[in-house]
Amino acid sequence: MLSRYTDGLIKYHKWIIFISVLFFLTLGTGAKNLTATSDFRIYFSDDNPQLVAFENLEKIYGKQDSLSFFIQPRNKNLFTKENLTLIWELTEKSWDLPYATRVNSLTNYQHTAVEGDDLNTDYLLDDPDLLSPEKIKYIKDVILNEPSLINFLTDKNGQVTIITVRLTMPNEVSKANTETILAARELREQFAQRYPDVKINIGGSSAAGVSLGDAVATDMSTLVIGSYLVIITALILLLRSLRGMIATLLLITFSIVMTMGIYGWFNYTMSPVAGWVPSIIMTIAVADSVHILISYFHSLHNGLNRNEALHESLRINVNPVFVTSLTTIIGVLCLNFSDSPPFQDLGNMVAIGVLIAFILSMTLLPALITWMSIDKSKINRSSKVWMDNFANWVILQRRKILIVMSAFTLVIINFIPNNVLTEEWHNYFDDSFEIRNTVDGVNQNLSGVHYLRYLIKSGEENGIHEPAYLNTLENFSIWLKQQENVAYVSTLADISKRLNKNLHEDQQSWYRIPDSRELAAQLFLLYETGLPRELNLDDLVNHNRDSTLVTVIVHKTDSEFLLDLDRRAQNWLKQYAAKYESSEATGLDMIFAHINHRNIRSLLKGTFIALILISFVLIIALKSVRLGLISLIPNLVPAALAYGTWGIFIGKIDMSASIVICMSLGIVVDDTVHFLSKYLRARREKGYDVNQGMRYAFNTVGIALMITTAVLVSGFLVLATSHFSPTWVSGLLLAITLSYALLTDFLLLPPLLSVLDSKLYKNTASK
């Protein structure tokens, strides 16, 4: 059957190439329909409980999407006429940005003061032309003595400030983000020309979203090109066949373009992690081609003609290539257990790419080999001699090697617990992205970058004016400010204390909660009545005045700290605010904090299921239950060693690192399957003994395993050069895992087989 199939490939190779090109063009044109998203929320499923809670909060208190201008005068003094004028003008212009619904800055801060029986609320600066030295001093005194502004809109020394723009985005968030940031950059450029001594950085969730899109575009261009260059170099150096290299590049190009084209025809919106897909498919597709080509070259060296060599190459590779493709597909499909849709899409896209690569390796590649008349490569006999010597050394030293490898494995995996499950979204981008510089600047000079919001319900309409409720908010605020890394806390109690102080001639002793509900309500009504409509308090209190938000801003930290802070906050609320209904902390930061733990649990479940399925596949493919189970050892050890090594040098497992166990599981099996298939072929077909079987396996597949590993590792190391943290983390960890895979298949699997072979082969032969 296979022989007739190969004859057909040889006979109709031109038609096969033509049909392949036709499919390539038809499917590939769909790639133009692909779009990228810049919405952070794509990382979360629609039923994510933290996302649902966050969106419910937004329905009441408004959207939390934002844009900011972080302003740093080079003279480190905000309180000059020029700098205050800049802040005022930029504030006014910011209202004209697309989707802007609210702008907060120092100049439009609603300052309150009592004149006679009236409580006046007005802009701190409403006309920069009227700025006099006395006015500037007054503004400085007000700002630096107002607790609600320090570490929020400015630092305690008045050296930097931030203008925040609240955005109400439409459903097409990506387009809206791009439109907003382009307008903000144009506005920034205008001010940069007029005020060259002031540095203005753009930040906010909208800027972070656009940076995600930029990361996708950058990775899709630079990493794919880089991977191609690495693979071309590796194939030329290791394969030493120009035509073989060209055939391999055509196969991986067809695989990538056809995969992306299929998703393009369905108008797929790409997430940042989708930028990894071409490089991953590229590196995996190489493995199929190299094994077929190396076997083809090996047969040519043994005296077969080209057609006979192709027959033999497909005969000995069709099963292992099919099995390795199947196990790889099973492994990446376990990403569907992820709680994050982009990682589900990543697994599905890679699975389709691997399937296409297998089909092309069984059709297009043999046709290209026939059409291009790929002849004997320059791989000479020295490689066979070297591999013979290596095989002899492994066989002679098998017990010592087994002991050393076992001890090494135990030592390294002992460091796995050093890894902490955490997420640091603010470190997704390196300093080549403006958003990273803005985040670092805000974190170092102002409040921080993590926003947590607590909804505290009073339990009755207008109950927010009750002194007991306000005192609870105040006490909660005091407790929060005492916690590590907490930089700023804002509550309704702050406004009530300030108004109470204003009412009593700004005496500091009256900076406290009003004594009666009636007074608190009256002050609040007077204050709210004086506010401009666009700066009302709808982002702080709800319509019924029965609940308010407590906003907590935290310095740069990781998700573990945020989760722990929220747990301690929940305990405080249960103990000291039991009469009031309160929520868990909400916000994008908390959604990211929760999803990593949930993602790990889901992926472990998926990995377990994938492991069972792969075990069944190996048992069937190897025709031995015991051998199939034993083969799992070199399949699981590489990932364990990789995560152990990660625990030594990095020690943090985020979402991108957590998916590697699924991504690598199926790929690692490839080496084991190819080695075992050649070993068992020698034992069953040729009647070789253990030592001869080992040598045969090393000679027929050893070089191929080294080449594929070198190409795979090099390809994934290209990902490690990305400026986007999820990309370089996964690329580096995959490279480490596959390096260990070759080590275990060369130094752990052969000694295991040598020691256990008599029982294993007896069991196999009886089937």
Secondary structure as UniProt FT lines:
FT   HELIX           2..11
FT   HELIX           13..28
FT   HELIX           29..33
FT   STRAND          35..36
FT   HELIX           40..43
FT   TURN            46..47
FT   HELIX           49..61
FT   STRAND          66..73
FT   TURN            74..75
FT   HELIX           81..94
FT   TURN            95..96
FT   TURN            98..99
FT   STRAND          100..104
FT   TURN            107..108
FT   STRAND          110..115
FT   TURN            116..117
FT   STRAND          118..123
FT   HELIX           128..130
FT   HELIX           133..144
FT   TURN            147..149
FT   TURN            151..153
FT   TURN            156..157
FT   STRAND          161..167
FT   HELIX           173..194
FT   TURN            196..197
FT   STRAND          198..203
FT   HELIX           205..218
FT   HELIX           219..223
FT   HELIX           224..238
FT   HELIX           242..265
FT   TURN            266..267
FT   STRAND          269..270
FT   HELIX           272..276
FT   HELIX           277..301
FT   TURN            302..303
FT   HELIX           306..333
FT   HELIX           334..337
FT   HELIX           341..362
FT   HELIX           364..372
FT   HELIX           381..396
FT   HELIX           398..413
FT   TURN            414..415
FT   HELIX           416..418
FT   STRAND          420..421
FT   HELIX           425..427
FT   TURN            431..432
FT   HELIX           434..445
FT   STRAND          450..457
FT   TURN            461..462
FT   HELIX           463..465
FT   HELIX           467..481
FT   TURN            484..485
FT   STRAND          486..490
FT   HELIX           492..503
FT   TURN            504..506
FT   HELIX           508..510
FT   HELIX           517..530
FT   HELIX           533..535
FT   TURN            538..540
FT   TURN            543..544
FT   STRAND          547..554
FT   HELIX           559..576
FT   TURN            578..579
FT   STRAND          581..582
FT   HELIX           588..622
FT   HELIX           625..630
FT   HELIX           632..649
FT   STRAND          652..653
FT   HELIX           655..658
FT   HELIX           660..684
FT   HELIX           690..697
FT   HELIX           698..702
FT   HELIX           703..719
FT   TURN            720..721
FT   HELIX           725..747
FT   HELIX           749..765
//
